[in-house]
Amino acid sequence: MGIEWLRPAVFVGSIVYALVGVLLFWLCFLIIDKITPYDLWAEIIEKHNRALALVVAAMCLGISIIVAAAIHG
């Protein structure tokens, strides 16, 4: 593998892609939170809705995989 990943262009590119991925993830999460009929955060934290927490976790993994595939490919 070598030390090619230490080149400044590769390192900066990786950081930029990571930041873009995180921003896209949060944007998608906020959009989904807005289009649902209730507040996801309040349901999970205040009402301890575990079923909804699992659905949101699966959604987060799905969005993350899509963003990673879009950035990588």
C-alpha positions in Angstrom: 0.0 0.0 0.0 2.8 2.4 0.7 2.6 6.0 1.9 0.6 7.3 -1.0 -2.3 8.3 1.3 0.1 10.8 3.0 0.3 13.0 -0.1 -1.4 16.4 0.7 -3.8 16.2 -2.3 -5.0 12.7 -1.3 -5.3 13.7 2.4 -7.2 16.9 1.7 -9.5 15.1 -0.8 -10.3 12.5 1.8 -11.2 15.2 4.4 -13.3 17.1 1.9 -15.2 14.0 0.9 -15.8 13.0 4.5 -17.2 16.5 5.3 -19.4 16.4 2.2 -20.7 13.0 3.2 -21.5 14.1 6.7 -23.2 17.3 5.5 -25.3 15.2 3.0 -26.2 12.8 5.7 -27.4 15.5 8.1 -29.3 17.3 5.3 -31.1 14.0 4.4 -31.9 13.4 8.1 -33.3 16.9 8.6 -35.5 16.5 5.4 -36.9 13.2 6.6 -37.4 14.6 10.1 -39.4 17.5 8.6 -41.6 15.3 6.4 -42.6 12.9 9.2 -45.8 13.9 11.0 -44.0 14.0 14.4 -40.7 15.1 15.9 -38.4 12.2 15.7 -36.0 13.4 18.4 -38.8 14.0 20.9 -40.3 10.6 20.2 -37.0 8.8 20.7 -35.5 10.8 23.6 -38.6 11.9 25.6 -41.0 9.1 25.0 -38.4 6.4 24.7 -39.8 4.9 21.5 -37.4 2.1 20.8 -39.2 0.9 17.7 -38.9 4.3 16.1 -35.2 4.5 17.2 -34.5 1.2 15.3 -36.3 2.6 12.2 -34.3 5.8 12.4 -31.0 3.8 12.9 -31.8 1.7 9.8 -32.6 4.9 7.9 -29.3 6.4 9.0 -27.4 3.4 7.8 -29.2 3.4 4.5 -28.5 7.1 3.9 -24.8 6.6 4.9 -24.4 3.7 2.5 -26.0 5.8 -0.4 -23.8 8.8 0.4 -20.7 6.6 0.6 -21.5 4.9 -2.7 -22.2 8.3 -4.4 -18.9 9.8 -3.2 -16.8 6.7 -3.9 -18.2 5.9 -7.3 
